[in-house]
Amino acid sequence: FYLWPRINGDDQTFAKSLLEQQNVSVLPGSYLGREVDGENPGSGHVRIALVSTLQQTVEAADRIALFLKGQAK
């Protein structure tokens, strides 16, 4: 139902940039955790909900892959 990948960098910046560049919305992991001893266990992750149709999910995955290729440059 959800994917919980680790991303490089700030999860909030990643989610915002993905939405701006590829029109794909993911939730920053830091929004789902709370700080414990000065650390948020959700930081550095995003939550991807697999709730759309198969066709929409595959299209979003393709857009995420394009986004990640652009990040690697």
C-alpha positions as CSV (number, residue, x, y, z in Angstrom):
1,F,0.0,0.0,0.0
2,Y,2.9,2.4,0.7
3,L,6.6,2.5,-0.3
4,W,9.0,4.0,2.2
5,P,12.2,4.7,0.2
6,R,15.3,6.5,1.6
7,I,16.2,9.5,-0.4
8,N,19.4,11.5,-0.6
9,G,19.1,14.9,1.0
10,D,16.2,16.7,2.6
11,D,12.9,14.9,2.3
12,Q,10.8,18.1,2.2
13,T,12.9,19.6,-0.6
14,F,12.8,16.3,-2.5
15,A,9.0,16.2,-2.2
16,K,8.6,19.8,-3.3
17,S,10.9,19.5,-6.2
18,L,9.3,16.3,-7.4
19,L,5.9,17.9,-7.4
20,E,7.2,21.0,-9.2
21,Q,9.1,19.2,-11.8
22,Q,7.1,16.0,-12.4
23,N,3.7,16.7,-10.9
24,V,4.0,13.7,-8.6
25,S,3.1,14.1,-4.9
26,V,4.8,12.2,-2.2
27,L,4.8,12.8,1.5
28,P,8.0,13.8,3.3
29,G,8.8,11.2,5.9
30,S,9.6,13.8,8.5
31,Y,5.9,14.7,8.4
32,L,5.1,11.3,9.7
33,G,7.6,11.1,12.5
34,R,8.3,13.1,15.6
35,E,11.6,14.1,17.0
36,V,13.0,11.8,19.6
37,D,16.3,12.8,21.2
38,G,16.8,15.4,18.6
39,E,16.3,13.1,15.6
40,N,13.2,12.5,13.5
41,P,13.2,8.8,12.3
42,G,11.2,9.8,9.2
43,S,13.8,12.3,7.9
44,G,15.5,11.2,4.7
45,H,12.5,9.1,3.6
46,V,9.4,9.8,1.5
47,R,6.1,7.9,1.6
48,I,4.7,6.9,-1.7
49,A,1.1,5.8,-1.6
50,L,0.1,3.1,-4.1
51,V,-3.6,4.1,-4.2
52,S,-4.2,5.2,-7.8
53,T,-5.0,2.9,-10.8
54,L,-2.2,0.7,-12.1
55,Q,-1.8,2.9,-15.1
56,Q,-1.5,6.1,-13.0
57,T,0.9,4.4,-10.6
58,V,3.2,3.2,-13.4
59,E,3.1,6.7,-15.0
60,A,4.0,8.2,-11.6
61,A,6.9,5.7,-11.2
62,D,8.2,6.7,-14.7
63,R,8.1,10.3,-13.7
64,I,9.9,9.6,-10.4
65,A,12.6,7.8,-12.4
66,L,13.0,10.8,-14.7
67,F,13.3,13.0,-11.7
68,L,15.9,10.8,-10.1
69,K,17.9,10.8,-13.4
70,G,17.9,14.6,-13.4
71,Q,19.1,14.6,-9.7
72,A,22.0,12.3,-10.6
73,K,23.5,14.9,-12.9
